[in-house]
Amino acid sequence: MEDRAWNYAWRLLAKYGLDVAGWVVAIQPIPSEPGTKILGQCEYDVQAILLDEELIERAPWSLIRDVIRHEIAHALGSPGHGPHWQRRARKIGVRKENIARYRRF
């Protein structure tokens, strides 16, 4: 599943021109506070989309795909989860039922 997730994320980076801007994808453990699991993270300072290893190993493809799209929406300049980000996320294809689920797994 790791190759599939990584390739999908790179295809979206390219689709939105983020690859040319220097953005990268990394699959690694993402530290979380107790009781919370961060599935993905957008790191603006190093232009990286981080995907949690456990997510990639255990989650269904539909959730992995939405987490990748979720983080791409952030990378396109939509910090936070307000109305601007929600519009962008829906435009990219994040399923409405998953928008509120991202921080727990």
Helices and strands as residue ranges (DSSP letters): H 2-15, E 24-28, E 40-43, E 48-52, H 53-58, H 61-75, H 83-92, G 96-98
